[in-house]
Amino acid sequence: MDVPSFARWGDAADAVALPDGVRELLGLREPAPPVARPALPPVRLPADVLDALAAACADVATGDAARLAHAAGRSTEDLLRLRRGEADGAPDAVLRPADHAEVAAVLRVATVHRVAVVPFGGGTSVVGGLRPVAGGFAGTVALDMGRMCGLVDIDHVSRTATLQAGLRGPRAEELLGDAGLTLGHFPQSFQFASLGGYAATRSSGQASAGNGRFDDLVLGLRAATPTGDLDLGRAPRSAAGPDLRQLLLGSEGAFGVVTELTLRVRPRPDAHSYVGWSFPSFEVGSAALRALAQDGPLPTVLRLSDETETAVGAATGAGAATGCLAIVGLEGPADDVAARAAGVERLLRAHGGTPLGGEPGAAWLDGRYRAPYLRDALLDAGALAETLETATFWSRLPGTYRAVREALVTALGAGALVLCHISHVYAAGASLYFTVVAPQADDPVDQWRTAKAAASDAIVASGATISHHHGVGTDHRPWLATEIGPVGTAMLRAVKNAVDPAGILNPGVLIP
C-alpha cells in the first residue's frame, strides 16, 4: 500500500514489510481501506495576526505541506485519522523560531490575539499531545523548534552540556561524541524526538537502568512563558524550596516552551555487551530482574518479554528463545563491563535463568528502533497495532500485569494478541509496556479508544500510574485526574494560571 509520509512513522526509506506468516497468524483477510488525502481546513488566522506573528518570528509557513506535517502526533489513532482523510488538528501556521527571543515574542503576540500555541519537537507524541482543544481561540500555530539545534556549551569539569531544545537525538549524540561524551538516552523515538520533547514528556530511554531517565539528566533549563522567562538550575541539587525544574519536566508545553537544557553527560563507553537470557515464566524472570535492580550489579539495559511477546518475536525472527526472553546490556569501561557481567551471570543463574549468548542481544540492538515501522506495515495490512505503558511497585506488578492484559483481551476479543515486557526497572518497581495487535474493526479508532479506556481503568484500579514515559497528552487526562486527585488538579491549574493566564499553551493537554 502506498501511504504518504504524513500518515507513517519516520523515514519512508526505512519502511519494513510484514514478516511472512504474520497475516495468517492474525487472521487478516482484507487490507486496510485506501488512504485518502486529507482536506485541510482553511486558515482561520486573519492577515493582521499573521503579520504580527511574522514580525515576532521570521520563519512562518501557511502552505498545505507544512500544516499537514504538523497536524498530528504518531499514535495509532493519529495515523488512522490521517489515513482516512481527517486533518482537523492541522495548525493555521507553522512558526520556526531561531532563538529564545523569538519564542518569547511569539508567546506575547499569541496572548494578545488569543492564538493557541502548540510546541512541536519531533512530532512523536503517542498520547494526543499534539491535538490541542483550541475551539475558543482565534486559531492555532505549531511552534516548530527544529531551528534551535545547537550545542551551547560543554563543562568538562562538571560533566554537563548545555544544548538547545530543538536538537534531535542523533544530532545531539553526534555533537557530544565529538567531545567523547554521550547523554546515553536512547528511547524508541530516538531517531526523531527532540531534547525538548524528552523533557516535556519525562522520556525514559532504553538504557534507563544504567543511565537514568531523561528527567534524571536535567540539571538546568531555560523556558519562555507568556508571563516571562524561567531560568532554573543553579546547582545539581538545592534546598531552596520546591524544585521548579520539576514543574516544566513532564508539562508537555502547557506551562512554557523549553528552549535550552543543561544536562548531565558521561564519557562514551569503551565496551558493550548485549546478551539474551531465558526464564521459564514471566513471574520467575520478574523476580530475577527485581534482584538485579535491588541488589545489583545493575545492567545498563534490562528488559524482559512475557511468553507471548517472546513467542511472537521468535516467529518473526527477532529472537529464538522459548519461555520468556530477557535482554541484558552492559556498557562502560571494559574492566567494569567484565566484572558486572560475571556478577549478573551468577545472579541470573541463581534465579533460574539460562544464558543464550550474544545473538538475541545483537538482534535486539539491530531492531530496537524498528517497531514503529512494523506498526505501519500492520496498519497497511488491516490490523490494529498500538502500545500503552504503565509503572508500579514490584509488589503490585503481577496484579497490574494480569488486570491490564485481561482488560485488553476482553475489549478486543478473539484474534487479538496482547504482548508485554518490562522495559525499565527501579529498586522499588518497574514499567510494563504492552503491545496490542488485532484485526481492525469497522471503526478502528473507536475500537482502540474502547480498549485503551478499559486498560486505563484497569491501570488506575490496580494502583499503577497512568503513564511511565509516554506522557499525558489529551488521551490520559481523565485518568490523571483520578491519579492526582482534586487537590493535585487544582495545583496544576494554579500553575497554569500563573504562567499562562490566557491559556494559549497547548490548550486541553495535560491538565484535567
C-alpha positions as a printed NumPy array, in Angstrom:
array([[  0.   ,   0.   ,   0.   ],
       [  1.341,   3.432,  -0.987],
       [  0.883,   5.516,   2.177],
       [  2.163,   9.113,   2.187],
       [  4.801,  10.07 ,   4.747],
       [  2.394,  12.253,   6.74 ],
       [  0.498,   9.087,   7.763],
       [  3.559,   6.975,   8.587],
       [  6.279,   6.801,  11.19 ],
       [  9.708,   8.189,  10.451],
       [ 11.59 ,   7.849,   7.196],
       [  9.775,   6.133,   4.328],
       [ 13.119,   4.705,   3.158],
       [ 13.214,   2.582,   6.33 ],
       [  9.727,   1.091,   5.909],
       [  9.531,  -2.674,   6.514],
       [  7.411,  -5.421,   5.024],
       [  5.133,  -7.555,   7.152],
       [  7.065, -10.743,   8.021],
       [  5.885, -13.984,   6.43 ],
       [  3.183, -15.706,   8.39 ],
       [  2.039, -12.708,  10.436],
       [ -1.048, -12.153,   8.264],
       [ -2.068, -15.79 ,   8.783],
       [ -1.225, -15.639,  12.488],
       [ -3.579, -12.681,  12.942],
       [ -6.287, -13.95 ,  10.627],
       [ -6.105, -10.845,   8.419],
       [ -8.307, -11.224,   5.356],
       [ -8.592,  -7.772,   3.829],
       [ -6.106,  -4.898,   3.593],
       [ -6.872,  -1.6  ,   5.256],
       [ -9.019,   0.895,   3.326],
       [ -7.165,   3.082,   0.827],
       [ -5.592,   6.245,   2.18 ],
       [ -7.426,   9.491,   1.494],
       [ -5.575,  12.781,   1.077],
       [ -6.723,  14.943,   3.997],
       [ -8.707,  18.048,   3.177],
       [ -7.137,  20.757,   5.303],
       [ -9.455,  23.24 ,   6.981],
       [ -8.993,  26.812,   5.772],
       [ -6.563,  29.061,   7.633],
       [ -8.53 ,  30.833,  10.373],
       [ -5.994,  33.468,  11.391],
       [ -6.68 ,  36.894,   9.896],
       [ -3.979,  38.7  ,   7.932],
       [ -3.143,  41.193,  10.689],
       [ -2.497,  38.381,  13.183],
       [ -0.29 ,  36.539,  10.695],
       [  1.609,  39.786,  10.12 ],
       [  2.134,  40.206,  13.876],
       [  3.386,  36.632,  14.173],
       [  5.733,  37.166,  11.213],
       [  7.134,  40.24 ,  12.956],
       [  7.862,  38.08 ,  16.004],
       [  9.287,  35.084,  14.082],
       [ 10.901,  35.406,  10.671],
       [ 10.059,  31.857,   9.54 ],
       [  6.281,  31.451,   9.155],
       [  4.64 ,  28.935,   6.794],
       [  0.95 ,  28.565,   5.937],
       [  1.256,  26.14 ,   3.   ],
       [ -0.525,  22.8  ,   2.948],
       [  2.666,  20.728,   3.229],
       [  3.871,  22.469,   6.385],
       [  0.444,  22.409,   8.015],
       [ -0.108,  18.726,   7.226],
       [  3.326,  17.764,   8.569],
       [  2.336,  19.315,  11.914],
       [ -1.274,  18.114,  12.003],
       [ -0.878,  15.268,  14.491],
       [  1.456,  13.11 ,  16.516],
       [  2.265,   9.475,  15.789],
       [ -0.184,   7.457,  17.852],
       [ -2.171,   4.806,  16.009],
       [ -5.257,   6.993,  16.393],
       [ -3.384,   9.928,  14.826],
       [ -2.268,   7.799,  11.867],
       [ -5.663,   6.173,  11.355],
       [ -7.389,   9.546,  11.324],
       [ -4.878,  10.922,   8.818],
       [ -5.247,   7.822,   6.65 ],
       [ -8.989,   8.344,   6.404],
       [ -8.583,  11.988,   5.445],
       [ -9.091,  13.729,   8.798],
       [ -6.658,  16.548,   9.499],
       [ -8.779,  18.833,  11.662],
       [ -5.812,  19.254,  14.016],
       [ -3.704,  20.968,  11.373],
       [ -2.392,  24.345,  12.601],
       [ -3.181,  27.544,  10.741],
       [  0.527,  28.308,  10.509],
       [  3.894,  26.768,  11.369],
       [  6.438,  29.016,  13.068],
       [ 10.12 ,  28.074,  13.282],
       [ 11.855,  30.399,  15.785],
       [ 15.591,  30.937,  15.558],
       [ 16.234,  31.667,  19.252],
       [ 14.727,  32.144,  22.689],
       [ 13.867,  35.77 ,  21.98 ],
       [ 11.695,  34.788,  19.019],
       [  9.89 ,  32.164,  21.096],
       [  9.135,  34.748,  23.787],
       [  7.959,  37.258,  21.168],
       [  5.599,  34.699,  19.616],
       [  4.045,  33.97 ,  23.012],
       [  3.449,  37.663,  23.623],
       [  1.728,  38.088,  20.248],
       [ -0.296,  34.898,  20.72 ],
       [ -1.51 ,  36.075,  24.127],
       [ -2.684,  39.426,  22.755],
       [ -4.516,  37.85 ,  19.802],
       [ -5.688,  34.663,  21.591],
       [ -3.81 ,  32.241,  19.344],
       [ -3.226,  28.699,  20.652],
       [  0.442,  27.682,  20.513],
       [  1.472,  24.021,  20.222],
       [  5.213,  23.451,  20.886],
       [  6.491,  20.927,  18.331],
       [  9.74 ,  18.974,  18.665],
       [  9.993,  15.733,  16.729],
       [  6.232,  15.212,  16.445],
       [  6.428,  11.754,  18.03 ],
       [  3.724,  12.072,  20.718],
       [  1.592,   8.93 ,  21.048],
       [ -0.918,  10.261,  23.599],
       [ -2.59 ,  13.119,  21.731],
       [ -0.02 ,  15.669,  22.902],
       [ -0.258,  17.491,  19.559],
       [ -4.068,  17.504,  19.49 ],
       [ -4.986,  20.712,  21.342],
       [ -8.535,  21.66 ,  22.289],
       [ -8.475,  25.065,  20.629],
       [-12.076,  25.814,  19.714],
       [-12.221,  29.064,  21.681],
       [ -9.15 ,  30.61 ,  20.08 ],
       [ -8.636,  32.772,  17.007],
       [ -6.517,  29.99 ,  15.54 ],
       [ -3.634,  27.626,  16.236],
       [  0.064,  27.711,  15.392],
       [  2.663,  24.979,  15.659],
       [  5.887,  26.272,  17.199],
       [  8.461,  24.038,  15.499],
       [ 11.697,  24.145,  17.478],
       [ 13.795,  22.5  ,  14.771],
       [ 15.976,  25.549,  14.025],
       [ 17.112,  25.742,  17.646],
       [ 19.512,  22.835,  17.378],
       [ 22.896,  23.976,  18.639],
       [ 25.392,  22.913,  21.277],
       [ 25.769,  25.941,  23.543],
       [ 28.485,  24.805,  25.964],
       [ 30.289,  21.803,  27.435],
       [ 31.566,  21.946,  31.027],
       [ 34.103,  19.127,  31.151],
       [ 34.849,  19.724,  34.837],
       [ 31.22 ,  19.327,  35.888],
       [ 30.417,  16.885,  33.075],
       [ 27.464,  18.885,  31.837],
       [ 26.429,  20.112,  28.414],
       [ 24.041,  22.927,  27.532],
       [ 22.071,  22.277,  24.347],
       [ 19.172,  23.887,  22.551],
       [ 15.832,  22.133,  22.922],
       [ 15.197,  21.561,  19.214],
       [ 18.126,  19.175,  18.87 ],
       [ 17.087,  15.671,  17.88 ],
       [ 18.643,  12.63 ,  19.491],
       [ 21.109,  11.572,  16.757],
       [ 22.469,  15.103,  16.232],
       [ 22.876,  15.631,  19.97 ],
       [ 24.876,  12.41 ,  20.209],
       [ 26.98 ,  13.459,  17.222],
       [ 27.829,  16.838,  18.762],
       [ 28.642,  15.327,  22.15 ],
       [ 30.512,  12.438,  20.544],
       [ 32.993,  14.884,  19.053],
       [ 33.985,  15.624,  22.665],
       [ 33.999,  11.945,  23.672],
       [ 30.706,  12.289,  25.558],
       [ 27.166,  10.923,  25.421],
       [ 23.788,  11.512,  27.023],
       [ 23.168,   7.767,  27.   ],
       [ 19.473,   8.398,  26.349],
       [ 18.016,   6.162,  23.631],
       [ 14.213,   5.906,  23.621],
       [ 12.478,   4.12 ,  20.763],
       [ 11.744,   7.557,  19.288],
       [ 15.47 ,   8.442,  19.418],
       [ 15.872,   8.954,  15.664],
       [ 13.256,  11.732,  15.542],
       [ 12.39 ,  13.072,  19.011],
       [ 13.931,  16.292,  20.327],
       [ 15.609,  17.085,  23.63 ],
       [ 12.8  ,  19.496,  24.455],
       [ 10.316,  16.71 ,  23.794],
       [ 12.269,  14.39 ,  26.068],
       [ 11.988,  16.964,  28.859],
       [  8.345,  17.812,  28.207],
       [  7.256,  14.172,  28.498],
       [  9.723,  12.802,  31.076],
       [ 11.125,  10.457,  28.473],
       [ 12.758,   7.204,  29.526],
       [ 15.394,   5.678,  27.27 ],
       [ 16.114,   2.013,  26.759],
       [ 19.322,   2.355,  28.806],
       [ 17.494,   3.845,  31.785],
       [ 18.585,   1.089,  34.199],
       [ 22.177,   2.28 ,  33.986],
       [ 21.854,   5.861,  32.728],
       [ 18.613,   7.076,  34.291],
       [ 15.535,   8.683,  32.787],
       [ 15.82 ,  11.969,  30.937],
       [ 14.488,  13.923,  33.921],
       [ 17.408,  12.473,  35.913],
       [ 19.768,  14.12 ,  33.421],
       [ 18.273,  17.628,  33.555],
       [ 20.283,  19.965,  35.801],
       [ 19.083,  23.268,  34.389],
       [ 16.679,  24.646,  31.833],
       [ 15.515,  27.851,  30.228],
       [ 11.903,  28.33 ,  29.199],
       [  9.718,  31.07 ,  27.778],
       [  6.23 ,  31.547,  29.182],
       [  3.532,  34.069,  28.272],
       [  4.296,  35.952,  31.516],
       [  8.094,  35.899,  31.288],
       [ 11.19 ,  33.73 ,  31.255],
       [ 12.276,  30.935,  33.584],
       [ 15.992,  30.231,  34.16 ],
       [ 16.221,  27.302,  36.54 ],
       [ 19.043,  25.188,  37.946],
       [ 21.946,  26.841,  39.766],
       [ 23.279,  23.62 ,  41.26 ],
       [ 22.851,  19.852,  40.873],
       [ 20.57 ,  19.799,  43.933],
       [ 19.12 ,  22.568,  46.071],
       [ 17.082,  23.083,  49.237],
       [ 15.841,  26.476,  48.032],
       [ 12.196,  25.476,  48.102],
       [ 10.414,  23.078,  45.761],
       [ 12.394,  22.26 ,  42.628],
       [ 10.701,  24.36 ,  39.939],
       [ 12.533,  22.435,  37.234],
       [ 10.163,  19.592,  38.004],
       [  7.156,  21.727,  37.026],
       [  8.5  ,  22.055,  33.483],
       [  9.605,  18.433,  33.2  ],
       [  6.554,  16.474,  32.097],
       [  4.489,  19.621,  31.473],
       [  4.053,  18.87 ,  27.729],
       [  4.284,  22.527,  26.715],
       [  1.356,  23.591,  28.893],
       [  3.481,  25.698,  31.306],
       [  6.122,  27.055,  28.957],
       [  8.341,  26.362,  25.976],
       [ 11.699,  24.862,  26.954],
       [ 14.378,  26.442,  24.776],
       [ 17.629,  25.296,  26.404],
       [ 18.706,  22.426,  28.657],
       [ 21.777,  21.816,  30.802],
       [ 22.217,  18.061,  31.004],
       [ 24.393,  15.568,  32.784],
       [ 26.698,  13.815,  30.303],
       [ 29.107,  10.909,  30.59 ],
       [ 32.113,   9.556,  28.696],
       [ 31.229,   7.397,  25.723],
       [ 31.519,   3.729,  26.792],
       [ 34.569,   1.736,  25.724],
       [ 32.897,  -1.668,  25.833],
       [ 29.45 ,  -3.11 ,  25.111],
       [ 27.953,  -6.488,  25.963],
       [ 24.385,  -7.415,  24.999],
       [ 23.204, -10.951,  25.691],
       [ 19.968, -12.892,  25.997],
       [ 18.653, -14.949,  28.879],
       [ 15.676, -17.303,  29.025],
       [ 13.38 , -17.756,  32.009],
       [ 10.686, -20.409,  32.393],
       [  7.963, -17.85 ,  33.188],
       [  7.304, -14.127,  33.42 ],
       [  6.998, -14.483,  37.203],
       [ 10.412, -16.117,  37.536],
       [ 12.035, -13.632,  35.175],
       [ 10.472, -10.674,  37.001],
       [ 11.923, -11.884,  40.288],
       [ 15.366, -12.088,  38.672],
       [ 15.103,  -8.531,  37.335],
       [ 13.975,  -7.311,  40.742],
       [ 17.042,  -8.913,  42.337],
       [ 19.346,  -7.099,  39.92 ],
       [ 17.515,  -3.794,  40.402],
       [ 17.645,  -4.03 ,  44.192],
       [ 20.931,  -5.784,  44.898],
       [ 22.989,  -5.323,  41.725],
       [ 25.069,  -5.434,  39.744],
       [ 22.747,  -3.224,  37.694],
       [ 22.996,  -3.552,  33.898],
       [ 22.72 ,  -0.572,  31.56 ],
       [ 19.785,  -2.152,  29.694],
       [ 17.439,  -4.666,  31.327],
       [ 14.253,  -5.928,  29.679],
       [ 12.033,  -8.997,  29.989],
       [  9.389, -10.156,  27.497],
       [  6.426, -12.244,  28.59 ],
       [  5.657, -15.606,  26.999],
       [  3.503, -14.152,  24.212],
       [  5.968, -11.448,  23.205],
       [  8.813, -13.968,  23.287],
       [  6.89 , -16.39 ,  21.057],
       [  5.919, -13.662,  18.567],
       [  9.498, -12.429,  18.485],
       [ 10.758, -15.921,  17.738],
       [  8.132, -16.35 ,  14.998],
       [  9.175, -13.107,  13.295],
       [ 12.907, -13.743,  13.528],
       [ 13.539, -11.28 ,  16.381],
       [ 14.651, -13.938,  18.849],
       [ 14.93 , -17.687,  19.289],
       [ 14.12 , -18.111,  22.982],
       [ 11.282, -20.089,  24.437],
       [  9.739, -19.208,  27.782],
       [ 10.489, -15.533,  28.497],
       [ 13.37 , -13.686,  26.859],
       [ 15.42 , -11.152,  28.801],
       [ 17.888,  -8.755,  27.201],
       [ 20.8  ,  -7.696,  29.395],
       [ 23.057,  -4.903,  28.16 ],
       [ 26.233,  -3.669,  29.805],
       [ 28.218,  -0.607,  28.746],
       [ 31.205,   1.218,  30.213],
       [ 34.931,   0.697,  30.716],
       [ 35.997,  -2.776,  29.588],
       [ 37.102,  -3.986,  33.033],
       [ 33.885,  -2.724,  34.629],
       [ 31.734,  -4.427,  31.987],
       [ 33.562,  -7.714,  32.501],
       [ 33.199,  -7.572,  36.281],
       [ 29.498,  -6.677,  36.161],
       [ 28.841,  -9.35 ,  33.517],
       [ 30.233, -12.007,  35.845],
       [ 28.083, -10.776,  38.726],
       [ 24.965, -10.588,  36.535],
       [ 25.52 , -14.133,  35.31 ],
       [ 25.84 , -15.509,  38.828],
       [ 22.647, -13.819,  39.968],
       [ 20.557, -14.727,  36.914],
       [ 21.647, -18.375,  37.035],
       [ 20.716, -18.462,  40.723],
       [ 17.244, -17.146,  39.788],
       [ 16.523, -19.799,  37.178],
       [ 17.877, -18.086,  34.077],
       [ 19.522, -19.845,  31.133],
       [ 22.132, -17.872,  29.15 ],
       [ 21.525, -17.629,  25.383],
       [ 24.683, -15.836,  24.314],
       [ 25.059, -12.723,  22.193],
       [ 22.723, -13.466,  19.275],
       [ 19.475, -12.298,  20.963],
       [ 21.227,  -9.18 ,  22.219],
       [ 22.543,  -8.353,  18.76 ],
       [ 19.089,  -8.922,  17.237],
       [ 17.511,  -6.579,  19.782],
       [ 20.113,  -3.874,  19.144],
       [ 19.612,  -4.18 ,  15.393],
       [ 15.84 ,  -3.864,  15.641],
       [ 15.274,  -1.593,  18.629],
       [ 14.035,   1.356,  16.535],
       [ 12.092,  -0.784,  14.05 ],
       [  8.841,  -1.48 ,  15.926],
       [  7.028,   1.69 ,  14.783],
       [  7.8  ,   0.779,  11.169],
       [  6.332,  -2.675,  11.747],
       [  3.214,  -0.958,  13.081],
       [  2.882,   0.84 ,   9.716],
       [  3.06 ,  -2.498,   7.919],
       [  0.371,  -3.92 ,  10.219],
       [ -1.904,  -0.927,   9.622],
       [ -1.369,  -1.359,   5.866],
       [ -2.5  ,  -4.973,   6.19 ],
       [ -5.697,  -4.114,   8.038],
       [ -4.509,  -4.796,  11.598],
       [ -4.858,  -2.591,  14.623],
       [ -1.468,  -2.181,  16.31 ],
       [ -0.72 ,   0.071,  19.269],
       [  1.125,   0.267,  22.585],
       [  0.497,   1.518,  26.11 ],
       [  2.613,   1.536,  29.233],
       [  2.483,   1.995,  32.977],
       [  4.644,   1.523,  36.056],
       [  4.049,   0.238,  39.547],
       [  5.769,  -1.171,  42.625],
       [  7.16 ,  -4.701,  42.469],
       [  4.542,  -5.965,  44.922],
       [  1.724,  -4.744,  42.654],
       [  3.309,  -5.647,  39.333],
       [  1.783,  -9.137,  38.924],
       [ -1.711,  -7.828,  39.623],
       [ -1.334,  -4.882,  37.242],
       [  0.014,  -7.169,  34.524],
       [ -2.934,  -9.56 ,  34.813],
       [ -5.565,  -6.825,  35.067],
       [ -4.387,  -4.812,  32.054],
       [ -3.86 ,  -7.88 ,  29.909],
       [ -7.336,  -9.204,  30.758],
       [ -8.915,  -5.802,  30.034],
       [ -7.306,  -5.644,  26.592],
       [ -8.164,  -9.234,  25.654],
       [-11.777,  -8.752,  26.77 ],
       [-12.17 ,  -5.444,  24.923],
       [-10.589,  -6.621,  21.667],
       [-11.983, -10.139,  21.574],
       [-10.898, -13.251,  19.712],
       [ -7.932, -12.882,  17.411],
       [ -6.184, -10.199,  19.464],
       [ -2.574, -10.612,  20.546],
       [ -1.525,  -8.841,  23.743],
       [  2.221,  -8.737,  24.311],
       [  4.073,  -7.26 ,  27.273],
       [  7.563,  -6.601,  28.52 ],
       [  9.253,  -4.992,  31.493],
       [ 11.071,  -2.079,  29.902],
       [ 12.517,  -0.08 ,  32.828],
       [ 13.455,  -1.192,  36.326],
       [ 13.982,   0.52 ,  39.675],
       [ 14.752,  -0.717,  43.143],
       [ 11.106,  -0.219,  44.109],
       [  9.29 ,  -1.219,  40.905],
       [  9.209,  -1.408,  37.142],
       [  7.455,  -0.344,  33.962],
       [  5.142,  -2.63 ,  31.976],
       [  4.93 ,  -1.972,  28.225],
       [  2.012,  -3.588,  26.378],
       [  1.697,  -4.072,  22.617],
       [ -1.659,  -4.938,  21.036],
       [ -2.255,  -6.403,  17.576],
       [ -5.76 ,  -7.308,  16.388],
       [ -7.85 ,  -7.331,  13.196],
       [ -9.315,  -3.882,  12.578],
       [-12.996,  -3.339,  13.278],
       [-15.189,  -1.187,  11.031],
       [-14.137,   1.848,  13.076],
       [-10.601,   1.118,  14.329],
       [-10.295,   4.488,  16.077],
       [-13.308,   3.728,  18.246],
       [-12.066,   0.147,  18.63 ],
       [ -8.783,   1.344,  20.125],
       [-10.382,   4.046,  22.265],
       [-12.632,   1.426,  23.857],
       [ -9.727,  -0.933,  24.523],
       [ -7.465,   1.851,  25.798],
       [-10.174,   3.072,  28.183],
       [-10.609,  -0.432,  29.585],
       [ -6.863,  -0.807,  30.043],
       [ -6.576,   2.64 ,  31.635],
       [ -9.361,   1.809,  34.087],
       [ -7.5  ,  -1.373,  34.987],
       [ -4.228,   0.527,  35.468],
       [ -5.778,   3.028,  37.861],
       [ -7.749,   0.362,  39.733],
       [ -4.582,  -1.673,  40.267],
       [ -2.785,   1.283,  41.859],
       [ -0.369,   1.859,  38.961],
       [  0.422,   5.159,  37.2  ],
       [ -1.389,   6.122,  34.012],
       [  1.924,   6.77 ,  32.239],
       [  5.559,   5.924,  32.864],
       [  7.131,   7.704,  29.888],
       [  4.599,   8.435,  27.13 ],
       [  3.089,  11.388,  28.998],
       [ -0.5  ,  12.516,  29.486],
       [ -1.479,  14.456,  26.356],
       [ -5.214,  14.52 ,  25.814],
       [ -5.635,  10.733,  25.913],
       [ -4.746,  10.24 ,  29.595],
       [ -6.272,  13.367,  31.152],
       [ -9.36 ,  11.695,  32.676],
       [ -7.216,   9.113,  34.462],
       [ -4.643,  11.683,  35.579],
       [ -7.439,  13.451,  37.468],
       [ -8.112,  10.221,  39.359],
       [ -4.415,   9.609,  39.993],
       [ -3.576,  13.029,  41.463],
       [ -6.976,  13.85 ,  42.981],
       [ -8.812,  17.18 ,  43.195],
       [ -6.108,  18.964,  45.21 ],
       [ -3.403,  17.926,  42.752],
       [ -5.592,  19.016,  39.847],
       [ -6.153,  22.404,  41.485],
       [ -2.389,  22.819,  41.919],
       [ -1.754,  22.192,  38.219],
       [ -4.465,  24.653,  37.274],
       [ -2.979,  27.27 ,  39.588],
       [  0.437,  26.93 ,  37.974],
       [ -1.164,  27.181,  34.541],
       [ -2.935,  30.383,  35.54 ],
       [  0.295,  31.867,  36.895],
       [  2.412,  31.313,  33.776],
       [ -0.271,  31.27 ,  31.066],
       [ -3.385,  33.141,  32.231],
       [ -4.811,  33.31 ,  28.695],
       [ -4.433,  29.522,  28.347],
       [ -2.744,  29.687,  24.914],
       [ -0.125,  26.983,  25.514],
       [ -1.232,  23.573,  24.218],
       [ -4.825,  24.002,  25.471],
       [ -6.548,  20.828,  26.576],
       [ -3.297,  18.913,  27.007],
       [ -2.172,  17.503,  30.371],
       [ -4.35 ,  19.475,  32.796],
       [ -7.623,  17.775,  33.805]])
